[in-house]
Amino acid sequence: MTKVAVLTSILLALAACGDTWGQRAVTGGGIGAGSGALLGAVTPLGILPGALIGGAVGAGVGAATTPTR
């Protein structure tokens, strides 16, 4: 479980790379879906629900953390 927590922390740190709102939402969603599928594979949640939840959360966090210039 420690490996999963470390991997999740790394993926979340990279979850929203990009400059614009759209770029951050797309990259956050992609990385979130990947990490959610990985977590879903090692938990009883399942791969598809994990990917859907991770993608939604990643896209939301990516869009919400867009830097203002």
N, CA, C and O atoms as a Tinker XYZ file with bonds, in Angstrom:
   276  protein
     1  N      0.818000   -1.195000    0.000000    73     2
     2  CA     0.000000    0.000000    0.000000    64     1     3
     3  C      0.863000    1.261000    0.000000    63     2     4     5
     4  O      0.456000    2.295000   -0.530000    81     3
     5  N      2.038000    1.177000    0.587000    73     3     6
     6  CA     2.942000    2.326000    0.599000    64     5     7
     7  C      3.379000    2.688000   -0.820000    63     6     8     9
     8  O      3.480000    3.867000   -1.162000    81     7
     9  N      3.635000    1.669000   -1.643000    73     7    10
    10  CA     4.032000    1.937000   -3.029000    64     9    11
    11  C      2.926000    2.665000   -3.778000    63    10    12    13
    12  O      3.195000    3.570000   -4.568000    81    11
    13  N      1.692000    2.274000   -3.532000    73    11    14
    14  CA     0.554000    2.913000   -4.192000    64    13    15
    15  C      0.438000    4.368000   -3.752000    63    14    16    17
    16  O      0.171000    5.244000   -4.574000    81    15
    17  N      0.634000    4.632000   -2.466000    73    15    18
    18  CA     0.551000    6.000000   -1.958000    64    17    19
    19  C      1.652000    6.876000   -2.547000    63    18    20    21
    20  O      1.401000    8.028000   -2.901000    81    19
    21  N      2.846000    6.353000   -2.653000    73    19    22
    22  CA     3.958000    7.118000   -3.227000    64    21    23
    23  C      3.702000    7.387000   -4.706000    63    22    24    25
    24  O      3.902000    8.506000   -5.177000    81    23
    25  N      3.264000    6.374000   -5.435000    73    23    26
    26  CA     2.978000    6.546000   -6.857000    64    25    27
    27  C      1.856000    7.548000   -7.074000    63    26    28    29
    28  O      1.925000    8.372000   -7.986000    81    27
    29  N      0.838000    7.485000   -6.252000    73    27    30
    30  CA    -0.274000    8.427000   -6.356000    64    29    31
    31  C      0.196000    9.850000   -6.095000    63    30    32    33
    32  O     -0.218000   10.772000   -6.797000    81    31
    33  N      1.044000   10.043000   -5.109000    73    31    34
    34  CA     1.569000   11.377000   -4.815000    64    33    35
    35  C      2.369000   11.932000   -5.987000    63    34    36    37
    36  O      2.247000   13.109000   -6.325000    81    35
    37  N      3.180000   11.091000   -6.600000    73    35    38
    38  CA     3.971000   11.533000   -7.748000    64    37    39
    39  C      3.061000   11.901000   -8.912000    63    38    40    41
    40  O      3.243000   12.943000   -9.542000    81    39
    41  N      2.085000   11.051000   -9.195000    73    39    42
    42  CA     1.185000   11.317000  -10.312000    64    41    43
    43  C      0.347000   12.569000  -10.076000    63    42    44    45
    44  O      0.117000   13.343000  -11.004000    81    43
    45  N     -0.105000   12.771000   -8.857000    73    43    46
    46  CA    -0.888000   13.973000   -8.572000    64    45    47
    47  C     -0.040000   15.238000   -8.666000    63    46    48    49
    48  O     -0.550000   16.300000   -9.025000    81    47
    49  N      1.228000   15.133000   -8.353000    73    47    50
    50  CA     2.105000   16.298000   -8.475000    64    49    51
    51  C      2.287000   16.706000   -9.933000    63    50    52    53
    52  O      2.509000   17.880000  -10.233000    81    51
    53  N      2.193000   15.740000  -10.828000    73    51    54
    54  CA     2.352000   16.018000  -12.251000    64    53    55
    55  C      1.021000   16.130000  -12.980000    63    54    56    57
    56  O      0.997000   16.259000  -14.204000    81    55
    57  N     -0.071000   16.085000  -12.257000    73    55    58
    58  CA    -1.394000   15.915000  -12.854000    64    57    59
    59  C     -1.841000   17.062000  -13.742000    63    58    60    61
    60  O     -2.681000   16.843000  -14.615000    81    59
    61  N     -1.345000   18.237000  -13.573000    73    59    62
    62  CA    -1.884000   19.363000  -14.331000    64    61    63
    63  C     -0.782000   20.181000  -14.987000    63    62    64    65
    64  O     -0.646000   21.376000  -14.723000    81    63
    65  N     -0.016000   19.552000  -15.821000    73    63    66
    66  CA     1.027000   20.271000  -16.550000    64    65    67
    67  C      0.412000   20.953000  -17.764000    63    66    68    69
    68  O     -0.265000   20.303000  -18.561000    81    67
    69  N      0.633000   22.226000  -17.913000    73    67    70
    70  CA     0.110000   22.989000  -19.034000    64    69    71
    71  C     -0.050000   24.442000  -18.648000    63    70    72    73
    72  O      0.026000   24.800000  -17.473000    81    71
    73  N     -0.274000   25.278000  -19.653000    73    71    74
    74  CA    -0.375000   26.707000  -19.392000    64    73    75
    75  C     -1.811000   27.220000  -19.383000    63    74    76    77
    76  O     -2.142000   28.122000  -18.614000    81    75
    77  N     -2.659000   26.654000  -20.228000    73    75    78
    78  CA    -4.025000   27.154000  -20.324000    64    77    79
    79  C     -4.984000   26.257000  -19.547000    63    78    80    81
    80  O     -4.636000   25.151000  -19.133000    81    79
    81  N     -6.192000   26.761000  -19.364000    73    79    82
    82  CA    -7.234000   26.018000  -18.654000    64    81    83
    83  C     -7.492000   24.688000  -19.335000    63    82    84    85
    84  O     -7.579000   23.663000  -18.659000    81    83
    85  N     -7.618000   24.675000  -20.644000    73    83    86
    86  CA    -7.900000   23.460000  -21.396000    64    85    87
    87  C     -6.769000   22.450000  -21.342000    63    86    88    89
    88  O     -7.012000   21.255000  -21.176000    81    87
    89  N     -5.531000   22.917000  -21.482000    73    87    90
    90  CA    -4.385000   22.016000  -21.415000    64    89    91
    91  C     -4.299000   21.345000  -20.058000    63    90    92    93
    92  O     -4.047000   20.144000  -19.961000    81    91
    93  N     -4.508000   22.121000  -19.024000    73    91    94
    94  CA    -4.416000   21.566000  -17.678000    64    93    95
    95  C     -5.543000   20.582000  -17.399000    63    94    96    97
    96  O     -5.332000   19.576000  -16.722000    81    95
    97  N     -6.733000   20.859000  -17.912000    73    95    98
    98  CA    -7.853000   19.938000  -17.722000    64    97    99
    99  C     -7.607000   18.620000  -18.454000    63    98   100   101
   100  O     -7.870000   17.548000  -17.911000    81    99
   101  N     -7.103000   18.699000  -19.683000    73    99   102
   102  CA    -6.861000   17.483000  -20.472000    64   101   103
   103  C     -5.721000   16.662000  -19.878000    63   102   104   105
   104  O     -5.863000   15.452000  -19.702000    81   103
   105  N     -4.602000   17.296000  -19.570000    73   103   106
   106  CA    -3.485000   16.534000  -19.014000    64   105   107
   107  C     -3.818000   16.008000  -17.629000    63   106   108   109
   108  O     -3.451000   14.884000  -17.287000    81   107
   109  N     -4.504000   16.802000  -16.837000    73   107   110
   110  CA    -4.922000   16.332000  -15.514000    64   109   111
   111  C     -5.876000   15.154000  -15.617000    63   110   112   113
   112  O     -5.775000   14.198000  -14.848000    81   111
   113  N     -6.803000   15.223000  -16.566000    73   111   114
   114  CA    -7.734000   14.117000  -16.762000    64   113   115
   115  C     -7.037000   12.850000  -17.223000    63   114   116   117
   116  O     -7.362000   11.756000  -16.761000    81   115
   117  N     -6.082000   12.990000  -18.131000    73   115   118
   118  CA    -5.351000   11.822000  -18.622000    64   117   119
   119  C     -4.509000   11.158000  -17.547000    63   118   120   121
   120  O     -4.525000    9.936000  -17.399000    81   119
   121  N     -3.786000   11.957000  -16.812000    73   119   122
   122  CA    -2.948000   11.405000  -15.754000    64   121   123
   123  C     -3.822000   10.865000  -14.623000    63   122   124   125
   124  O     -3.512000    9.832000  -14.030000    81   123
   125  N     -4.912000   11.568000  -14.331000    73   123   126
   126  CA    -5.830000   11.076000  -13.301000    64   125   127
   127  C     -6.475000    9.758000  -13.683000    63   126   128   129
   128  O     -6.637000    8.879000  -12.837000    81   127
   129  N     -6.846000    9.611000  -14.955000    73   127   130
   130  CA    -7.439000    8.357000  -15.414000    64   129   131
   131  C     -6.440000    7.209000  -15.325000    63   130   132   133
   132  O     -6.790000    6.099000  -14.924000    81   131
   133  N     -5.214000    7.483000  -15.697000    73   131   134
   134  CA    -4.182000    6.449000  -15.604000    64   133   135
   135  C     -3.908000    6.023000  -14.179000    63   134   136   137
   136  O     -3.824000    4.831000  -13.884000    81   135
   137  N     -3.769000    6.986000  -13.305000    73   135   138
   138  CA    -3.497000    6.647000  -11.907000    64   137   139
   139  C     -4.732000    6.022000  -11.250000    63   138   140   141
   140  O     -4.602000    5.137000  -10.404000    81   139
   141  N     -5.923000    6.478000  -11.636000    73   139   142
   142  CA    -7.145000    5.867000  -11.103000    64   141   143
   143  C     -7.300000    4.432000  -11.547000    63   142   144   145
   144  O     -7.733000    3.586000  -10.764000    81   143
   145  N     -6.952000    4.137000  -12.799000    73   143   146
   146  CA    -7.010000    2.756000  -13.286000    64   145   147
   147  C     -6.011000    1.883000  -12.542000    63   146   148   149
   148  O     -6.305000    0.734000  -12.209000    81   147
   149  N     -4.835000    2.429000  -12.283000    73   147   150
   150  CA    -3.828000    1.684000  -11.532000    64   149   151
   151  C     -4.306000    1.395000  -10.116000    63   150   152   153
   152  O     -4.185000    0.270000   -9.631000    81   151
   153  N     -4.843000    2.401000   -9.463000    73   151   154
   154  CA    -5.361000    2.185000   -8.109000    64   153   155
   155  C     -6.560000    1.247000   -8.116000    63   154   156   157
   156  O     -6.715000    0.425000   -7.213000    81   155
   157  N     -7.407000    1.368000   -9.134000    73   155   158
   158  CA    -8.549000    0.474000   -9.234000    64   157   159
   159  C     -8.138000   -0.968000   -9.445000    63   158   160   161
   160  O     -8.830000   -1.884000   -9.000000    81   159
   161  N     -7.015000   -1.181000  -10.123000    73   159   162
   162  CA    -6.535000   -2.538000  -10.376000    64   161   163
   163  C     -6.037000   -3.222000   -9.110000    63   162   164   165
   164  O     -6.098000   -4.447000   -9.005000    81   163
   165  N     -5.552000   -2.456000   -8.159000    73   163   166
   166  CA    -5.018000   -3.057000   -6.930000    64   165   167
   167  C     -5.993000   -2.973000   -5.762000    63   166   168   169
   168  O     -5.668000   -3.398000   -4.653000    81   167
   169  N     -7.166000   -2.438000   -5.995000    73   167   170
   170  CA    -8.195000   -2.364000   -4.960000    64   169   171
   171  C     -9.472000   -3.033000   -5.484000    63   170   172   173
   172  O     -9.570000   -3.313000   -6.679000    81   171
   173  N    -10.431000   -3.287000   -4.626000    73   171   174
   174  CA   -11.686000   -3.902000   -5.082000    64   173   175
   175  C    -12.549000   -2.984000   -5.948000    63   174   176   177
   176  O    -13.571000   -3.429000   -6.471000    81   175
   177  N    -12.171000   -1.737000   -6.109000    73   175   178
   178  CA   -12.961000   -0.785000   -6.888000    64   177   179
   179  C    -13.108000   -1.215000   -8.339000    63   178   180   181
   180  O    -14.211000   -1.163000   -8.884000    81   179
   181  N    -12.037000   -1.633000   -8.968000    73   179   182
   182  CA   -12.059000   -2.047000  -10.367000    64   181   183
   183  C    -11.364000   -1.021000  -11.248000    63   182   184   185
   184  O    -11.249000    0.150000  -10.886000    81   183
   185  N    -10.905000   -1.473000  -12.404000    73   183   186
   186  CA   -10.124000   -0.616000  -13.295000    64   185   187
   187  C    -10.965000    0.498000  -13.908000    63   186   188   189
   188  O    -10.575000    1.665000  -13.858000    81   187
   189  N    -12.117000    0.152000  -14.486000    73   187   190
   190  CA   -12.930000    1.166000  -15.161000    64   189   191
   191  C    -13.476000    2.224000  -14.200000    63   190   192   193
   192  O    -13.359000    3.415000  -14.489000    81   191
   193  N    -14.066000    1.834000  -13.072000    73   191   194
   194  CA   -14.511000    2.891000  -12.143000    64   193   195
   195  C    -13.358000    3.743000  -11.629000    63   194   196   197
   196  O    -13.509000    4.952000  -11.455000    81   195
   197  N    -12.209000    3.123000  -11.385000    73   195   198
   198  CA   -11.040000    3.884000  -10.942000    64   197   199
   199  C    -10.592000    4.891000  -11.977000    63   198   200   201
   200  O    -10.240000    6.023000  -11.642000    81   199
   201  N    -10.604000    4.474000  -13.257000    73   199   202
   202  CA   -10.206000    5.378000  -14.341000    64   201   203
   203  C    -11.204000    6.521000  -14.495000    63   202   204   205
   204  O    -10.808000    7.667000  -14.708000    81   203
   205  N    -12.485000    6.216000  -14.389000    73   203   206
   206  CA   -13.499000    7.270000  -14.516000    64   205   207
   207  C    -13.410000    8.286000  -13.383000    63   206   208   209
   208  O    -13.463000    9.494000  -13.615000    81   207
   209  N    -13.275000    7.797000  -12.177000    73   207   210
   210  CA   -13.178000    8.700000  -11.023000    64   209   211
   211  C    -11.875000    9.499000  -11.083000    63   210   212   213
   212  O    -11.880000   10.712000  -10.873000    81   211
   213  N    -10.768000    8.825000  -11.367000    73   211   214
   214  CA    -9.473000    9.509000  -11.463000    64   213   215
   215  C     -9.440000   10.544000  -12.563000    63   214   216   217
   216  O     -8.880000   11.625000  -12.386000    81   215
   217  N    -10.041000   10.220000  -13.707000    73   215   218
   218  CA   -10.081000   11.175000  -14.822000    64   217   219
   219  C    -10.890000   12.409000  -14.486000    63   218   220   221
   220  O    -10.491000   13.530000  -14.803000    81   219
   221  N    -12.035000   12.201000  -13.840000    73   219   222
   222  CA   -12.878000   13.339000  -13.466000    64   221   223
   223  C    -12.189000   14.226000  -12.432000    63   222   224   225
   224  O    -12.195000   15.451000  -12.548000    81   223
   225  N    -11.604000   13.600000  -11.434000    73   223   226
   226  CA   -10.911000   14.381000  -10.396000    64   225   227
   227  C     -9.691000   15.083000  -10.980000    63   226   228   229
   228  O     -9.453000   16.254000  -10.684000    81   227
   229  N     -8.919000   14.383000  -11.803000    73   227   230
   230  CA    -7.734000   14.987000  -12.416000    64   229   231
   231  C     -8.078000   16.167000  -13.304000    63   230   232   233
   232  O     -7.394000   17.190000  -13.270000    81   231
   233  N     -9.137000   16.035000  -14.104000    73   231   234
   234  CA    -9.546000   17.142000  -14.965000    64   233   235
   235  C    -10.020000   18.328000  -14.140000    63   234   236   237
   236  O     -9.711000   19.476000  -14.456000    81   235
   237  N    -10.764000   18.049000  -13.093000    73   235   238
   238  CA   -11.251000   19.131000  -12.225000    64   237   239
   239  C    -10.127000   19.858000  -11.517000    63   238   240   241
   240  O    -10.109000   21.087000  -11.453000    81   239
   241  N     -9.194000   19.094000  -10.990000    73   239   242
   242  CA    -8.060000   19.715000  -10.291000    64   241   243
   243  C     -7.187000   20.478000  -11.280000    63   242   244   245
   244  O     -6.732000   21.582000  -10.983000    81   243
   245  N     -6.953000   19.900000  -12.444000    73   243   246
   246  CA    -6.141000   20.575000  -13.461000    64   245   247
   247  C     -6.754000   21.909000  -13.885000    63   246   248   249
   248  O     -6.056000   22.917000  -13.994000    81   247
   249  N     -8.061000   21.902000  -14.120000    73   247   250
   250  CA    -8.742000   23.129000  -14.537000    64   249   251
   251  C     -8.801000   24.153000  -13.406000    63   250   252   253
   252  O     -8.669000   25.354000  -13.639000    81   251
   253  N     -8.999000   23.675000  -12.194000    73   251   254
   254  CA    -9.138000   24.586000  -11.053000    64   253   255
   255  C     -7.824000   25.236000  -10.648000    63   254   256   257
   256  O     -7.828000   26.285000  -10.004000    81   255
   257  N     -6.717000   24.638000  -11.010000    73   255   258
   258  CA    -5.425000   25.176000  -10.564000    64   257   259
   259  C     -4.689000   25.911000  -11.675000    63   258   260   261
   260  O     -3.465000   26.038000  -11.627000    81   259
   261  N     -5.415000   26.394000  -12.668000    73   259   262
   262  CA    -4.784000   27.150000  -13.739000    64   261   263
   263  C     -4.229000   28.458000  -13.190000    63   262   264   265
   264  O     -4.965000   29.214000  -12.556000    81   263
   265  N     -2.956000   28.743000  -13.418000    73   263   266
   266  CA    -2.391000   29.990000  -12.911000    64   265   267
   267  C     -2.954000   31.202000  -13.645000    63   266   268   269
   268  O     -3.183000   31.156000  -14.853000    81   267
   269  N     -3.170000   32.255000  -12.926000    73   267   270
   270  CA    -3.621000   33.501000  -13.551000    64   269   271
   271  C     -2.392000   34.338000  -13.868000    63   270   272   273
   272  O     -1.423000   34.352000  -13.109000    81   271
   273  N     -2.444000   35.024000  -14.982000    73   271   274
   274  CA    -1.295000   35.852000  -15.386000    64   273   275
   275  C     -1.642000   37.294000  -15.336000    63   274   276
   276  O     -0.803000   38.141000  -15.641000    81   275
